[in-house]
Every structure is written in structure tokens, then in C-alpha cells.
């Protein structure tokens, strides 16, 4: 069987605009579609996409809202603007009014329907009027100067860094690692500031990056990980922290986001990159594990309060925003210089290879072959009797040869 194409949906911004144009809240729209308000919030933020029957119902509702918006715009364009009523000067003479006949009841005149009139423009005071009687004209307030990227980053850091350090401590149980993870996440955010500044939830962007760095499996290979940090002083906090650290990383992160941070289930699933049923399953398993060791924390409200107390009892500090920005800039410069050095080394190696490479083909040397008729070489052995005799004869003779022969007369 093959599935048909999914029902097309407008962009997340267009979905939100249609809902706001219809004066509907997220809760009202969720009731009409039959989902939770958090699901509608996730659809409008683009983190999740509806599927199946919910997608068809949502697309049908958005199409209806778009038609209503178009019809309202056409009707507003056709309706002429009402003309202002003519001004009549009030008179104090009431004798001109028709008197009611005696014994007859006057019919009440129908009240005119209220018409929305544009606000009349204030006429300027004449020059002949003294200055003391003129209405004071309020001076226009200067528009606030836009924040620079550095100022916006510093404001975001000072607002969210302390809370993120406490939340990361619940994931790792290490104070220095939590602080370093948050600083590294903010350094990454500063490197990608145009993207983070346009995000609908910058704090969520930084939080997801910090959690990923803190829960990275490479952290266990660092020398700092071999030396444990001192546990919390309170025995209850120590037991709760040990219980959290015994949970799998995915379950621990889901529990901290839902019961610690306070996100709803769709947002928790989107941040952990899981489906909503999978996030709910992880949350239930984590709660069961915590309740099995600490029965007093079976209530989610009590668990939320204890997690907040555990995070707030630790004295966790964060560096100043300029220090974090400068650290990120130094890391970016180091990576850039390392990339340039590697590229230069690669270019130099390639140039050296091209310079020293042979310019023509050199055939390899063929292996040796045996020649017929030539006896093979034999290793030396013991001498025979003839060879011994010959050697002795050579030794007995003079080594410098025979005497030189000279001619003589007889």
C-alpha cells in the first residue's frame, strides 16, 4: 500500500498570524482541533509537525480561517466610510420646537445606531490667543536606541546563565563541568549570534547546547572526570543527587526538563529530539526510579520543589559576559588559524609531491632468469687430495717467482 501525499500546511508564522487574525487563543484553537495547548504552541513554533487526522483537521481549520480573513478584507474594502454629520449651532430658543398635542402621546424617536467616527484633528490655536491658554503640546519622546549585538548577548547571559548552571548541575552532579558547559554553550551562541538572535526561544537554544555538551560521552575521558567532587552537605540532597545520576542520561534529561525546568511534554520531546510518546515513556520510567528510592517524591509537585531546592542550595557562579565573549572569540581565532595552517601545510605537501614526482615512465626491473649450460654455484667444501697437493706445491715454491734470465756467452 502507498500513502497519499500529506495535506499541505502554511508556514509556522502564517499559522500564528491566521490564529491571531481570528482572535483565537492557543487554548481555543487546541479545543477546536482536539489537542493540547502545548501541541499548538509546538506547531506554531515549527518544532513539531502534525500528522494523520490531526494534520487534516488543523489544515481544514486554517483554511477556514484564511477564507474568513479574505471575506472580511473584501467586505471592509466595499463598505464606504460614513460621512460626518453636519454641525448645527446650538440655540437657546426652545419655542421653535413643535409642541405636543394635548392628550396625544408623542412617539419616541428611534435612537441612532452608534457609528465609529474617526477622531477629529486638533485645530491649531490661533495666534491671537495668549500662550498661557494654549494647550501644551507634548514633546515627542526619543526612540530608544537599538541594542548592539554585544549588549543583547550580555543581557541574555545575565538573565539565563545562573539558572542554566543550576539545571546543568542536576544533570552532571559536577559544579565545574556545569559552569564550563554553560559557558561553552554561550560561546557557541555568540559565534552564531545572528541565528540565535532570530530564534523564538534563545534560552532554549542555549540550554539544548549546554545539555548536549554536559552529557557528551567524551567527558569521561577527561582527567577532571577521574577526581570526584565533594557531594552536597545535606544528606537528603546527596541522596536525591545520587538517584538522579543513576538514571540513564536521556531519562535524566527528560525529568529535569519536565519536572525541573517546567516545560510541557511537546516542548520536552522537541528539545530532546524524541517523539511525544517516547518522552512520556522516559518521564514515567524516571519518576518510577526516583519514587522507588525516595517514596516521598512520588508526587510530581514535591519532586519539582525538591529539584529546585537541590539546585538552589549549591553556590554555583558564572563568569562575566565579556569574559565569555572574549573566550569564544579566542577559540574562533584559534580554530581559524589552525585551519589556515593545515591548509598551507596541505598545499606545501602537494607542491613538493608535484615537484619531486617523475615526469616520465620508468619500467620496473624484471626479475632474473636461469641460463642453460651454466652450472649453479656450489658452496665451498673440503679439498680433495689433488687440490691439497697443488696447494702444497704452490706454498713450497718461491713467492716472488723465478730468477730473471740473462743471456750469457758460452
Phi, psi and omega in degrees: 000143178246141180273144176287165179295144181292150179295128182292146179233148174291174180291161180303323178294321179292326177297315180294322181295320178295320179294317180291327178294329178274005179058043179248140173274168179295327178293317180295318178294323179295322178295322180289329179273332181093035179229181179278154178299326178296328177294319177296321178297320178291324177295317183286337177274349180085006181284326178230164181231132179293153180224160173065222183292326178296325178294318179295317179295320180293318179294321179295319179294318179295324177295321177295317179296323178294320177295319179296322179293319179294317179295321178294323179292319178294320180294322178292330179286328180281329185288122178286154178285134180292139179282145179292144181292150179294142180279133178241135180283130180289140178240150179271356180276116180258003183286337182286346181289140180292134179276144179286141179291141179294139178083356179248135179276132180284135179285130179291133178284141179293137179285135180290146178289139180293133181244131180290113182258145175290149182295130181293145179284140180286124179283140179293147181291138180295157182292333181288343181284136181293156183295331183291335181267352179288151177283134181292131179271119182293136178285136180295133179284138179292137180295140179296138180293137179295148180286143173285162178304322180293319179294319178296320178295317180297321179295317178296320181293313181294332181282321191246344186297313181301318180293321180293325177295318178295320179293319179293330176297325177294333180279323188255331186073011181235125185290312183292322179293322177296316179296316181295322180296316180293318179296319179295323178295319178291327175296320176295322177295324179292324177294327180249040188300320177304321178289318182290324182294330179272353180290146181289333180227081180298325179296320177296324177298313180292321181297317179297320179294319179295319179295320179297319180290321182291324182265012180295137179293344179288346180295332183289344180270358180281147180298330180295331183290341182282340182256113181290149177270158179296136182286171176299152183287324182286130179298324178294317177295323180295319180293318180295319180294319177296324177294319178295319183288341177280346179285153173299151183304321181293317178294320180296318180294319178296319180295319180293320181292319185277308184269338180267303181284321179101020176285155175278176188293315178299320179293322176296318178295321180293321182287328177271004179057050179222166175284162181296317176299322179294319178295320178296321179295317178297320180296317180295318179296320179294319178296321179296320180294319180292317180293331178294325179269328180232088183299336181291343181260023178291332178282128180300326180295317178294321179296319178298318181293320180292324177295320178295320178294319180297320180287325183279339181287338181273138177273096183244119180253165178228153180289169179285152182302316179300325179296319180293318180295316179295322176298318177295321178293322177296318178298320179294319178295321180296316179295323179295314179295322178296320178295321178294316179298318179296320179295318178297317178297321179294319178294318178297318179297319178296318179295320178295320178296317179294324182289321183266358181287146179295146182263351178219167183277129177246113181291148179287157179287128182286151179289155181291153180233152180285142180253137182286145176090348180262120181291148179290154179291136182247141179293144181296142179230205179284148182279148177279177180295319180296319180292325177292318179297317179296322180293320179293323178296320180291328180286327181287328181289164179292141184280336182269007178089174181287164179293154182286133180277131178237140180289141181228151178274142177268000000 
